[in-house]
Amino acid sequence: MFLVQNLVDSPSSKGGGGLHIYTKKIQFLIINVEKFCKDKELEACAVKLDLLSYKISVITVYRSPTGNFQYFINELDNIINKIYKSGDQLIICGDL
């Protein structure tokens, strides 16, 4: 049986976006990426999972179709640089 461990809401989201985590005793850490978020440009949230010998970072993002694409790319790059460590796995998902 899987349980909802947490719900991470996008800090700038007015539409209720976020990341649900369904786990069976998986250790995870919420990564604060709020300083990179800007309404209508980039909404994001992130977690780091600790699965036995694997470290996995998961970033979920939203880019508004009317937003500034260059801002989105720059801030997504900043988020990746903040949380990614060599040897870790990285998953980026969302509405790009």
C-alpha positions, 0 to 999 in steps of 0.5 A: 500500500502506498501513502501520500507522504507530502505535497509540495506546492509551487510557491508562486502557483495560483493554479494549485500546481505541485508535486505529489509523492507516493512512497513506501518509506522512502526518505526525501528532502524538499528543496526550496527553489522559491527564489527562482520562481516568478509568476507567469515565467517559471513555477517549480518545486523540487525534492531529493529522494534517497533510494538505497544507493541512488540519490534522485533529484526531481524537479517539476516545472511549469512555463506559461506560454506567454512567459519570457522563454529566456528567463525560464531557461536561465532560472531552470539552469540555476535550479539544476545547478543548485540541486544536482550533484555529480553521480546523482540522477535527475528527473525534470518533468512538468508542463514545459 
